[in-house]
Amino acid sequence: MVSIGYTAWPLYNLLVLVRAMETRDIETVTRHVYFDAVRMSPTNQLVADYLRRTGIQISPLAQSMAAAALGIANPVAKKLISPEALSELMALGWPIWGRSMPRPYSNACLL
């Protein structure tokens, strides 16, 4: 019985989040999204890509510390990934400049 609840609870939360996004219920979406973690994902990717491109070898702990320091100090990430930005995206849709830009890995870019 516990295993059913353990499996069903995250699925229920996902359903609540999807329904809130469909109905543009910003308050519910904001309660279910941990924005600090969402901001850290692209920051971790940027640090990992920088280290890969430069060939610098550091420990995973140092890499995560660098990403955390960059994420905390980066006001751009806080502005782009915030409850206000999410609210604007859900209310107005994708920004116009985002629609006309080619996707970085689309077939058009490979030609």
C-alpha positions in Angstrom: 0.0 0.0 0.0 2.8 2.4 0.9 4.5 1.7 -2.5 1.3 2.7 -4.3 1.3 6.0 -2.5 5.0 6.5 -3.0 4.5 6.1 -6.8 1.2 7.9 -7.1 2.1 11.0 -5.2 4.7 12.4 -7.6 2.4 11.5 -10.5 -0.5 13.4 -8.8 1.8 16.4 -8.3 2.8 16.3 -11.9 -0.9 16.2 -12.9 -1.6 19.2 -10.7 1.3 21.1 -12.2 0.3 20.3 -15.8 -3.3 21.3 -15.1 -2.2 24.6 -13.5 -0.1 25.4 -16.5 -3.0 24.6 -18.9 -5.3 26.9 -16.9 -2.5 29.5 -16.4 -2.8 29.3 -12.6 0.5 31.0 -11.7 0.1 30.6 -7.9 -0.2 26.8 -8.2 2.7 26.6 -10.7 4.9 28.8 -8.5 4.2 26.5 -5.4 5.2 23.4 -7.4 8.4 24.8 -9.1 11.6 25.1 -7.2 13.1 28.0 -9.1 16.5 27.8 -7.5 17.0 24.3 -8.8 15.7 25.2 -12.2 18.2 28.1 -12.3 21.1 25.7 -11.3 20.5 23.3 -14.2 21.6 25.7 -17.0 24.4 27.1 -14.7 25.8 23.6 -14.2 25.6 23.0 -17.9 27.5 26.3 -18.6 30.3 25.4 -16.2 30.6 21.9 -17.5 30.7 23.1 -21.1 33.3 25.8 -20.2 35.5 23.2 -18.5 35.1 20.8 -21.4 36.0 23.4 -24.0 39.0 24.8 -22.0 40.3 21.3 -21.0 40.5 22.3 -17.4 40.3 19.3 -15.1 38.7 19.9 -11.6 36.9 17.7 -9.2 33.1 17.3 -9.4 32.9 19.1 -6.0 34.8 22.1 -7.2 32.7 22.1 -10.4 29.5 22.1 -8.4 30.8 24.9 -6.1 31.7 27.0 -9.1 28.2 26.5 -10.6 26.6 27.3 -7.3 28.7 30.5 -7.0 27.8 31.5 -10.5 24.2 30.7 -10.0 23.9 32.8 -6.8 25.7 35.8 -8.3 24.0 35.7 -11.7 21.2 38.3 -11.8 20.4 37.3 -15.4 19.4 33.8 -14.4 17.3 35.2 -11.6 15.5 37.5 -14.0 15.0 34.9 -16.8 14.0 32.0 -14.5 11.6 33.6 -12.0 7.9 33.4 -11.0 7.4 36.8 -12.8 9.0 35.5 -16.0 6.9 32.3 -15.8 3.8 34.4 -15.3 4.6 36.6 -18.3 5.4 33.5 -20.5 2.1 31.9 -19.5 0.1 35.0 -20.0 1.7 36.3 -23.3 3.3 33.2 -24.8 6.8 32.9 -26.1 8.5 36.1 -26.9 8.4 37.3 -30.5 12.2 37.2 -30.9 12.2 33.6 -29.7 9.8 32.5 -32.4 11.8 33.8 -35.3 15.2 32.6 -34.1 16.3 29.2 -35.6 16.7 26.4 -33.1 20.4 25.7 -32.4 20.2 22.1 -33.5 17.5 22.2 -36.2 18.1 20.9 -39.7 18.2 24.5 -41.0 21.3 25.2 -39.0 23.1 22.1 -40.3 22.8 23.0 -43.9 
